[in-house]
Amino acid sequence: AQHDQTLLEERHLRYISPLGKGNFGCVELCRYDPLGDNTGELVAVKKLQPNKQSTLEDFQKEVNTLSVLYCDYIVKYRGVCYSMGRLSMSLVMEYLPYGSLIGYLENNRHNINTRKMLLFASQICKGMEYLQTLRYVHRDLAARNILVASESLVKIADFGLTKVIPCNKEYYRVTQPGESPIFWYAPESISESRFSHKSDVWSFGVVLHELFSYCDVNYNPKRLYMQMIGHSVQGTTVSMHLTDMLKNERRLPAPPNCPPKVFSLMKQCWAYSFDERPCFSNLGDQIETIMQDERENLKG
Ligand SMILES: C[C@H](Nc1nc(-c2c[nH]c3ncc(Cl)cc23)ncc1F)C(=O)NCC(F)(F)F
């Protein structure tokens, strides 16, 4: 059932250190140590801070979303912890020791080759394929929301903006778009607040760009788009300039040394009309094929 959530006891959560700030609150590294002998599991605890953007109800939705996801490529849910008499709650997840993909790529760029990038891309694709089977739209797919579990495994995280598409529709329309990551958004999401699996595919193309740019701050999508738009523009007109540029088929440039077949994948994800974008299963097949070719080339 949706509501038989694992209830963890706050007194067993030992704070260790801060991990970062997310959409709805901060995330801390803790040890859940019921035996009190430091043999407990390291966990990432997302503490809710109700503020104008996010309410307890939003947070409960994130818990409900994550608690029903069982996939090797999605961060594992461990439970919820209420404190101050249910006035505040925390979402407890597995702790992934290698941290966010951005930091990992920046620190390891010299021992990550194309094959490893493609492996990460195919895992993100499989995670998104799984989400789609549950009619979930992530809405915030970006390298900052991908975690590294090991040298050869990444997982999708941060389901704070995730929505379920109603059965009788193919998209979700958001009423109150908060702080929107428009440089990862499909055109229809920017101009009509319309989100679908195909808008997640657009964002996946931007994640591919981030991957093959090693999340280099000089090739950050926001920085590149702002250079293309011109820094003179500020405020809401940025999204208008961005949608005009996308309508005129202007796109992010290929990352340095990006294999042409990979740049072609990005461009497919960035088809202006959403029904021309590939689905995640097709993207997964194309990535497998490119990986195969890479293996052959290496054998030379
Ligand atoms: C706000 C938190 N930020 C950070 N988290 C971690 C982290 C390491 N290891 C982790 N293991 C499980 C979790 Cl949930 C987070 C971390 N590292 C650096 C951060 F800045 C976060 O949730 N970021 C979204 C996402 F998880 F997708 F990366």
PDBQT file of the ligand as one rigid body, heavy atoms in Angstrom, charges set to zero:
ROOT
HETATM    1  C1  LIG A 401      20.600  18.233  -1.629  1.00  0.00    +0.000 C 
HETATM    2  C2  LIG A 401      21.502  17.058  -1.944  1.00  0.00    +0.000 C 
HETATM    3  N1  LIG A 401      22.745  17.580  -2.435  1.00  0.00    +0.000 N 
HETATM    4  C3  LIG A 401      23.880  16.789  -2.430  1.00  0.00    +0.000 A 
HETATM    5  N2  LIG A 401      23.814  15.460  -2.152  1.00  0.00    +0.000 NA
HETATM    6  C4  LIG A 401      24.987  14.736  -2.179  1.00  0.00    +0.000 A 
HETATM    7  C5  LIG A 401      24.956  13.314  -1.885  1.00  0.00    +0.000 A 
HETATM    8  C6  LIG A 401      26.092  12.529  -1.779  1.00  0.00    +0.000 A 
HETATM    9  N3  LIG A 401      25.735  11.237  -1.537  1.00  0.00    +0.000 N 
HETATM   10  C7  LIG A 401      24.374  11.181  -1.500  1.00  0.00    +0.000 A 
HETATM   11  N4  LIG A 401      23.597  10.107  -1.307  1.00  0.00    +0.000 NA
HETATM   12  C8  LIG A 401      22.275  10.282  -1.333  1.00  0.00    +0.000 A 
HETATM   13  C9  LIG A 401      21.701  11.524  -1.546  1.00  0.00    +0.000 A 
HETATM   14 CL1  LIG A 401      19.957  11.674  -1.570  1.00  0.00    +0.000 Cl
HETATM   15  C10 LIG A 401      22.470  12.671  -1.747  1.00  0.00    +0.000 A 
HETATM   16  C11 LIG A 401      23.849  12.479  -1.724  1.00  0.00    +0.000 A 
HETATM   17  N5  LIG A 401      26.196  15.279  -2.481  1.00  0.00    +0.000 NA
HETATM   18  C12 LIG A 401      26.257  16.590  -2.762  1.00  0.00    +0.000 A 
HETATM   19  C13 LIG A 401      25.104  17.375  -2.743  1.00  0.00    +0.000 A 
HETATM   20  F1  LIG A 401      25.161  18.684  -3.012  1.00  0.00    +0.000 F 
HETATM   21  C14 LIG A 401      20.794  16.211  -2.975  1.00  0.00    +0.000 C 
HETATM   22  O1  LIG A 401      19.896  15.459  -2.634  1.00  0.00    +0.000 OA
HETATM   23  N6  LIG A 401      21.155  16.417  -4.259  1.00  0.00    +0.000 N 
HETATM   24  C15 LIG A 401      20.349  15.846  -5.298  1.00  0.00    +0.000 C 
HETATM   25  C16 LIG A 401      20.905  14.476  -5.671  1.00  0.00    +0.000 C 
HETATM   26  F2  LIG A 401      20.813  13.644  -4.643  1.00  0.00    +0.000 F 
HETATM   27  F3  LIG A 401      20.226  14.027  -6.703  1.00  0.00    +0.000 F 
HETATM   28  F4  LIG A 401      22.230  14.615  -6.009  1.00  0.00    +0.000 F 
ENDROOT
TORSDOF 0
